[in-house]
Amino acid sequence: MSEYVIEMCDIVKEFPGIIANDHITLQLKKGEIHALLGENGAGKSTLMSVLFGMYQPEHGVIKKDGQEVKIKDPNDANRLGIGMVHQHFKLVHNFTVLENIILGVETVKGGLLKMDDARKRVVELSEQYGLSVDPDAIIEDITVGMQQRVEILKMLYRENEILIFDEPTAVLTPQEIEELMKIMKNLAKEGKSILFITHKLNEIKAAADRCTVLRKGKYIGTIDVAPASKEEMSEMMVGRKVSLQVEKSDAACGEKVLEVEGLSVHSKVGGKHLVKDVTFNVRRGEIVCVAGIDGNGQTELVQAITGLMKIDAGKVVLKGEDITNAHIRKRNTSGLGHIPEDRHKHGLVLDYPLAYNMVLQRYFEPQFCNHGFLKFDEIYRYSDALIEKFDVRSGQGSDTIVRSMSGGNQQKAIVAREIDRNPDLLIAVQPTRGLDVGAIEYIHKQLVKERDEGRGILLVSLELDEVMNLSDRILVMYEGEIVAELDPKTVTVQELGLYMAGSGKKEA
């Protein structure tokens, strides 16, 4: 019997203008957690989509337990015991947890669903693997971390032996990430084999046994994780030395560029305070970071400042001008830049080409428009320049439909567009979510450069390392209120974590 439960041999997968997988070989042992590491657009998700039957390769073979197999679609993959948790979950939001888990493999008798046996099995699996999910909860009512557990239970319910996790931590809080690592280790102990796509080196060190590195669609090598340093892995991934520390001088603060006074936002349902009497300012030449566990009002605070949500009380002043009731275009043209939390919902028009996305807030300017007619040559020239300057990788350049780009390159396109508008205040919400170390290093440098050129930066981040490394001041948000203002030079990560969890200075 083969040493490997899955072998992908010499896989080639092409798309228009790009070879996503260029003769890649990957071997997975039984009971191991095998990380697949690479930059955004390196071909990791494509390779796993080939294994799961969502794409057909142009060349190469797949073997299971030493025998060649054909995987024409995800049903074939499931029959072979291969399951996948996608980066963007495939759940029906108005179904219950139980209904989502059994969808497609329902037990039917006399034309009626038999739910009792399924419920019993789901509860057993949930307890066995420490997943603790309520089978009757509606998907849209549960947290992203819980939704991910539902995806894991979907695989276990189908008795999948090979589990693929595509960027499983991109949308999780630090606490949920820790839980997920434990769950993955438990699954491996039970004999499951796990393929784990990521570009977070901490997670690879915490969970993986071996790691295969891809770069620009090519196979670079497979290493044992324990003896390898994070620096070695990042160099394999990016092809050069990467600084994992943010280098910046002390802030030289100028005048106030943003003033928020007594800002409150109520929930549309029940009138609960989502943001409660928040007051703070951001000055030119500093990075102010709003830290907190997800769901404590950061999203609503940013949406109130940027005009995406109505303010119930208080005011917002930008460069001395009251913009509390200003429409979004007025805020943008007055010097506000915004890297949004949800790039698909608020950052991009996914079915537009990249060129159009690069001018979404500027298409009406004389540079790109003449008497109501768009200057397409100028738009494409501008887009091409941004793509080159910010290293946005796309198969067909400015013509690429944004939906087809990797998540990381979609993010880089937004960062390029917002920074190039030269805003006085740049609001960056989770700017490095889902990015690899090379792209994170690049975006951190860009934010520091913007700060040093006299712009005010309001950063919202769930990543404690990012908060500690980038901030000049830290504002901690808990249950809609600013509960502390901290100096990153004097506060410890543990103290910051306690404030984020709602504990006061006494406990810290």
C-alpha positions in Angstrom: 0.0 0.0 0.0 1.2 3.5 -0.9 2.7 5.7 1.9 0.6 8.5 0.5 -3.2 8.8 0.8 -3.3 11.4 -2.0 -0.7 12.1 -4.7 -1.1 14.9 -7.2 1.5 14.3 -9.9 2.7 16.9 -12.4 -0.6 18.9 -12.4 -1.0 21.6 -15.0 -4.0 24.0 -15.0 -4.3 27.0 -17.3 -6.7 29.9 -17.5 -6.7 32.7 -20.1 -3.4 34.5 -19.9 -2.0 32.5 -17.0 -0.7 29.1 -16.0 -2.1 28.8 -12.5 -0.5 25.4 -11.8 2.7 24.6 -13.7 3.7 20.9 -13.3 3.0 20.7 -9.5 3.4 17.5 -7.5 1.9 17.2 -4.0 1.9 14.2 -1.7 -0.2 13.8 1.5 0.5 11.2 4.1 -2.3 9.5 6.2 -3.0 11.3 9.5 -0.8 14.4 8.7 -1.6 18.1 8.6 0.0 19.3 5.4 0.2 23.1 4.8 0.1 24.5 1.3 2.0 27.9 1.4 2.3 30.5 -1.2 1.7 34.2 -2.1 -1.7 35.4 -3.3 -2.2 34.1 -6.8 0.5 31.3 -6.3 -2.0 28.7 -7.4 -2.9 27.1 -4.0 -6.7 27.3 -4.3 -6.6 26.3 -7.9 -4.6 23.1 -7.0 -7.1 22.2 -4.3 -10.0 22.9 -6.6 -8.5 20.4 -9.1 -8.3 17.8 -6.3 -12.0 18.6 -5.3 -13.2 18.2 -8.9 -14.1 21.8 -9.5 -11.5 22.2 -12.3 -10.2 19.6 -14.7 -6.4 19.8 -15.2 -4.8 20.0 -18.7 -2.1 17.5 -17.6 -1.2 15.3 -14.7 -2.7 12.5 -12.6 -4.3 12.1 -9.1 -3.8 9.0 -7.1 -5.6 7.8 -4.0 -3.9 5.1 -1.9 -1.5 4.5 -4.9 -4.4 4.0 -7.4 -5.0 6.5 -10.2 -8.5 8.1 -9.9 -10.6 10.5 -12.1 -12.3 13.3 -10.2 -14.8 14.9 -12.6 -16.8 16.9 -10.0 -17.2 17.4 -6.3 -19.5 14.4 -6.0 -16.7 12.2 -7.3 -14.4 13.8 -4.7 -17.0 13.1 -1.9 -17.3 9.4 -3.0 -13.5 9.2 -2.7 -13.7 10.6 0.9 -12.4 14.1 -0.1 -14.1 17.1 1.5 -13.4 20.8 1.2 -14.1 23.9 3.4 -14.0 26.8 0.9 -12.6 30.3 1.8 -16.1 31.7 1.1 -18.4 29.2 2.8 -21.0 27.3 0.8 -24.0 27.5 3.2 -27.7 28.3 2.7 -28.2 31.3 5.1 -31.9 30.8 5.8 -31.5 27.0 6.5 -30.7 25.6 9.9 -27.3 24.1 10.8 -28.8 20.6 10.5 -30.4 21.2 7.1 -27.1 22.6 5.8 -25.1 19.6 7.0 -27.4 16.9 5.4 -28.0 18.9 2.2 -27.5 16.5 -0.7 -27.2 13.4 1.4 -30.7 13.4 3.0 -32.4 10.3 4.2 -35.9 10.2 2.7 -38.7 7.7 3.5 -42.0 7.8 1.8 -41.2 11.2 0.3 -40.5 12.7 3.8 -37.2 13.8 5.3 -36.0 11.6 8.2 -34.3 14.1 10.4 -34.1 12.2 13.7 -31.2 9.9 12.8 -29.4 12.8 11.1 -29.8 15.0 14.2 -28.5 12.2 16.4 -25.4 11.7 14.2 -24.7 15.4 14.0 -24.9 15.8 17.8 -22.5 12.8 18.2 -20.0 14.2 15.7 -20.2 17.6 17.3 -19.4 16.2 20.7 -16.7 13.8 19.4 -14.7 16.6 17.8 -15.5 19.3 20.3 -17.4 21.4 17.8 -20.4 22.3 20.0 -22.8 23.6 17.3 -26.6 24.0 17.9 -28.2 22.0 15.1 -31.4 24.1 15.2 -29.6 27.5 14.8 -30.2 29.5 11.6 -27.0 30.0 9.7 -27.4 33.8 9.3 -27.8 34.1 13.1 -24.5 32.4 14.0 -20.9 33.8 14.0 -18.5 33.2 11.1 -16.5 30.8 13.4 -19.6 28.7 14.0 -20.4 28.7 10.3 -16.9 27.2 9.7 -17.7 24.5 12.2 -20.8 23.7 10.2 -18.6 23.3 7.1 -16.3 20.9 9.1 -19.4 18.9 10.3 -20.6 18.7 6.7 -17.3 16.9 5.8 -17.4 14.6 8.9 -21.1 13.7 8.2 -20.1 12.5 4.7 -17.3 10.5 6.3 -14.6 12.3 4.4 -11.1 11.1 5.2 -9.2 13.8 3.4 -10.1 17.3 4.5 -9.2 20.4 2.5 -9.2 23.8 4.4 -8.9 26.8 2.0 -7.7 29.8 4.0 -9.7 28.7 7.0 -8.6 31.5 9.4 -9.0 34.5 7.1 -12.3 35.6 8.7 -11.8 34.3 12.3 -10.9 36.1 15.5 -7.7 35.1 17.3 -9.7 33.0 19.8 -11.5 31.2 17.0 -8.2 30.5 15.2 -6.9 28.9 18.4 -10.0 26.7 18.6 -9.7 25.7 15.0 -6.1 24.6 15.4 -7.1 22.4 18.3 -10.0 20.9 16.1 -7.6 20.2 13.2 -5.1 18.4 15.5 -8.0 16.3 17.0 -9.1 15.4 13.4 -5.5 14.3 12.5 -5.3 12.2 15.7 -8.5 10.4 14.6 -6.7 9.5 11.4 -8.0 12.2 9.1 -5.5 13.7 6.6 -5.6 17.5 6.3 -4.6 19.8 3.5 -4.4 23.3 4.8 -4.1 26.4 2.5 -2.6 29.4 4.3 0.0 32.1 4.2 0.1 32.7 7.9 3.4 31.3 9.1 2.4 31.3 12.8 -0.5 28.9 12.0 1.8 26.6 10.0 4.2 26.4 12.9 1.3 25.8 15.3 -0.5 23.0 13.4 1.3 21.6 10.4 3.6 18.6 10.1 4.9 19.3 6.6 4.6 22.2 4.2 4.7 22.5 0.4 5.6 25.9 -1.0 4.3 27.2 -4.3 5.4 30.4 -6.0 3.9 32.0 -9.2 2.2 28.6 -10.0 5.4 26.6 -9.7 6.4 23.9 -7.1 9.3 25.2 -4.9 9.7 22.4 -2.3 8.3 20.4 0.6 9.8 20.8 4.1 9.3 19.5 7.6 7.8 22.3 9.6 9.4 21.7 13.1 13.0 22.5 12.2 12.2 25.3 9.7 12.2 28.9 10.8 9.4 31.4 9.8 12.1 33.4 7.9 13.1 30.4 5.8 9.5 29.6 4.9 8.8 33.2 4.0 11.9 33.4 1.8 10.8 30.2 0.0 7.4 31.7 -0.5 8.3 35.1 -1.8 11.7 34.4 -3.3 13.5 37.1 -1.2 14.2 37.9 2.4 11.1 39.4 4.1 11.1 41.6 7.1 8.5 40.3 9.6 8.9 43.5 11.7 7.5 46.9 10.8 10.3 49.5 10.7 9.1 53.0 11.5 10.3 56.2 13.3 8.4 58.0 16.0 5.3 59.8 14.8 5.5 63.5 14.0 1.9 64.6 14.7 0.4 67.6 13.1 -3.1 69.2 13.2 -6.3 67.1 13.7 -7.5 65.7 10.5 -10.5 63.7 11.9 -12.6 64.6 15.0 -15.3 62.3 16.2 -17.5 63.7 19.0 -20.2 61.8 21.0 -20.9 59.5 18.1 -23.7 57.0 18.6 -25.3 54.5 16.3 -28.4 52.4 17.2 -29.4 49.0 15.9 -32.4 49.1 13.4 -33.9 46.3 15.4 -34.6 46.9 19.1 -32.7 50.2 19.2 -29.6 48.8 21.0 -26.5 50.9 21.0 -24.0 49.5 18.4 -21.7 52.5 18.9 -22.2 54.5 22.2 -20.9 58.1 22.7 -17.6 57.6 21.0 -15.1 60.5 21.0 -11.6 60.6 19.6 -9.4 62.3 17.0 -6.7 61.4 14.4 -3.9 63.8 13.7 -1.8 64.2 10.6 1.3 62.0 10.7 0.0 59.3 13.1 -1.6 55.8 12.9 -4.4 55.4 15.3 -5.6 51.8 15.7 -9.0 50.7 16.8 -8.5 47.3 18.4 -11.2 44.9 19.6 -12.7 41.5 19.2 -14.9 41.3 16.1 -18.5 42.5 16.6 -17.8 45.2 19.2 -18.9 48.2 17.1 -15.8 48.7 15.0 -17.7 48.0 11.7 -20.6 50.4 12.6 -18.1 53.1 13.7 -16.3 53.0 10.4 -19.5 52.9 8.4 -20.8 56.0 10.3 -17.6 57.9 9.6 -17.5 56.9 5.9 -21.3 57.6 5.3 -22.4 54.0 4.8 -24.5 54.1 8.0 -26.7 56.8 9.5 -25.5 58.5 12.7 -28.0 58.8 15.5 -26.1 61.3 17.7 -22.8 63.1 17.6 -20.7 64.6 14.8 -17.8 63.8 12.4 -15.4 66.6 11.4 -12.9 66.2 8.6 -10.2 68.9 8.2 -12.3 71.3 10.3 -15.5 70.7 8.1 -18.5 69.1 9.6 -19.3 66.1 7.4 -21.9 64.4 9.7 -24.6 64.5 7.1 -22.5 64.7 3.9 -23.1 62.1 1.2 -20.4 59.6 0.4 -19.0 61.3 -2.7 -18.6 64.6 -0.8 -16.6 62.7 1.9 -14.4 61.0 -0.7 -13.7 64.2 -2.6 -13.0 66.1 0.7 -10.0 63.9 1.4 -11.3 60.6 2.9 -9.9 57.3 1.7 -11.5 54.0 2.7 -10.1 50.4 2.5 -13.3 48.6 3.5 -13.7 45.5 5.7 -15.6 43.5 3.1 -13.8 43.9 -0.3 -16.6 42.1 -2.2 -19.5 44.1 -0.8 -18.1 47.6 -0.4 -14.7 47.6 -2.2 -15.2 46.3 -5.7 -17.7 45.7 -8.6 -16.7 42.1 -9.1 -18.0 41.8 -12.7 -16.3 44.9 -13.9 -12.7 44.8 -15.4 -9.9 45.9 -13.1 -9.5 49.2 -15.0 -13.0 50.4 -14.1 -12.6 49.4 -10.5 -9.4 51.5 -10.3 -11.5 54.7 -11.0 -14.7 54.0 -9.1 -14.4 57.2 -7.1 -12.8 59.3 -9.8 -14.4 58.4 -13.1 -16.3 61.8 -13.1 -13.0 63.8 -12.9 -11.8 65.7 -16.0 -8.8 63.4 -16.3 -11.2 60.4 -17.0 -14.3 62.1 -18.3 -15.2 64.7 -21.0 -18.7 66.2 -21.1 -20.2 63.0 -19.6 -18.2 60.6 -21.9 -15.6 58.3 -20.3 -12.0 58.5 -21.7 -11.3 54.8 -21.8 -7.7 55.1 -23.1 -6.9 57.4 -20.1 -8.7 55.0 -17.6 -6.7 52.0 -18.9 -3.4 54.0 -18.9 -4.0 55.0 -15.3 -5.0 51.4 -14.3 -1.9 49.9 -16.0 0.3 52.3 -14.1 -1.3 51.4 -10.7 -1.1 47.7 -11.5 2.7 48.0 -12.1 3.3 50.4 -9.2 1.5 48.3 -6.6 2.3 44.8 -8.1 -1.3 43.8 -8.6 -1.2 40.4 -10.3 -4.0 39.7 -12.8 -4.1 37.3 -15.8 -5.1 39.9 -18.4 -4.0 43.1 -16.8 -6.5 45.9 -16.7 -9.0 43.8 -18.7 -9.1 41.1 -16.0 -12.6 40.7 -14.5 -12.1 41.3 -10.8 -14.1 38.3 -9.7 -11.5 36.0 -11.3 -8.6 37.5 -9.3 -7.2 36.0 -6.1 -8.5 37.6 -2.9 -5.1 39.0 -2.1 -4.8 40.8 -5.4 -8.3 42.1 -5.1 -7.2 43.7 -1.8 -4.0 45.1 -3.4 -6.1 46.7 -6.1 -8.3 48.5 -3.5 -5.2 49.6 -1.5 -3.6 50.9 -4.8 -6.7 52.9 -5.7 -7.2 54.4 -2.2 -3.6 55.4 -1.6 -3.2 56.9 -5.1 -6.1 59.3 -4.4 -3.8 61.0 -1.8 -6.4 61.2 0.9 -5.8 63.4 4.0 -7.4 60.6 6.1 -7.1 57.0 5.2 -9.4 54.6 7.0 -8.0 51.1 6.6 -10.2 48.2 7.9 -8.4 44.8 8.1 -6.1 46.0 5.2 -4.1 42.8 5.3 -6.9 40.2 5.9 -6.2 37.2 3.7 -2.8 38.5 2.5 0.6 36.7 2.3 3.7 37.9 4.2 5.1 39.7 1.1 1.9 41.6 0.5 1.5 42.3 4.2 5.0 43.7 4.4 4.3 45.9 1.3 1.0 47.2 2.7 2.5 48.0 6.1 5.3 49.9 4.4 2.7 51.8 2.3 0.7 52.8 5.5 3.8 54.0 7.3 4.9 55.9 4.2 1.5 57.6 4.0 1.8 58.5 7.7 5.3 59.9 7.2 3.9 62.1 4.3 1.6 63.7 6.8 -1.6 61.8 6.3 -3.8 60.6 9.2 -4.4 56.8 9.3 -7.3 55.2 11.2 -6.5 51.5 11.2 -9.0 48.9 12.4 -7.5 45.5 12.9 -8.2 42.2 14.7 -4.5 41.1 14.3 -2.7 41.8 17.6 0.7 41.7 15.9 -0.5 44.3 13.4 -2.0 46.5 16.1 1.2 46.4 18.2 3.6 46.9 15.2 1.8 49.7 13.3 0.0 51.8 15.8 1.2 55.1 17.3 -1.9 55.1 19.6 -4.4 52.2 20.3 -8.0 52.8 21.1 -9.7 49.6 22.5 -13.4 49.1 21.6 -15.6 46.9 23.7 -19.4 46.7 23.3 -19.6 49.8 21.3 -17.5 52.0 23.6 -13.9 53.2 23.6 -12.7 51.6 26.9 -9.0 52.5 26.8 -6.4 54.6 25.0 -3.1 52.8 25.1 0.5 53.4 24.1 1.9 50.5 22.0 5.4 51.1 23.5 4.3 50.5 27.0 1.3 48.1 26.9 1.8 44.3 26.6 -0.1 42.0 24.3 -1.6 40.3 27.4 -2.9 43.7 28.7 -4.3 44.6 25.3 -6.1 41.2 25.1 -7.6 41.8 28.6 -9.0 45.2 27.6 -10.4 43.7 24.4 -12.2 41.1 26.4 -13.7 43.8 28.6 -11.5 43.6 31.6 -10.3 46.9 33.2 -6.8 48.0 34.3 -7.2 46.2 37.6 -7.2 42.8 36.0 -4.5 43.8 33.5 
